[in-house]
Amino acid sequence: MGNIIEKLQKLSSKEPSKFVLKANWRKTNKYWLDYSRKVAIKLNMTLSDKNITIEEFAKLIGTTTENASLMVKGQYNFTIRELAKIESELKINLLII
């Protein structure tokens, strides 16, 4: 039994798992992540329909490719200004009030 424990200790990571931290972050930020995912679905459909790449989308709205990638993944905390810019450039409605 001691031999198995030694093998497991050698194989285990020296750093603690970040799973719990990430899960807590998602739980804490659920209120805006849900909305961000809905925007991402609309963005993905629009970009696909208009044959626009992530790089082209980033240039169109004046952001980095990294931020544009987070936007279409539903992991981006949008500002009202960014949403308005996206709506204007892509000629879509993201906010229906």
Residue pairs with C-beta under 8 A, 6 or more apart in sequence:
26 33
29 77
32 77
33 74
33 75
36 71
36 74
36 75
36 76
36 77
36 78
37 74
38 74
39 71
39 74
39 78
39 83
39 94
40 71
40 72
40 73
40 74
40 76
41 74
42 92
42 94
43 57
43 71
43 72
43 86
43 90
43 94
44 72
46 52
46 90
46 92
47 53
47 54
47 57
47 72
47 90
50 90
52 60
52 90
54 65
54 68
54 69
54 72
55 65
55 68
57 68
57 72
58 64
58 65
58 67
58 68
60 89
60 90
61 68
61 82
61 85
61 86
61 89
62 85
63 71
63 82
67 76
70 76
71 78
71 86
83 94
83 95
86 92
86 94
87 93
87 94
87 95
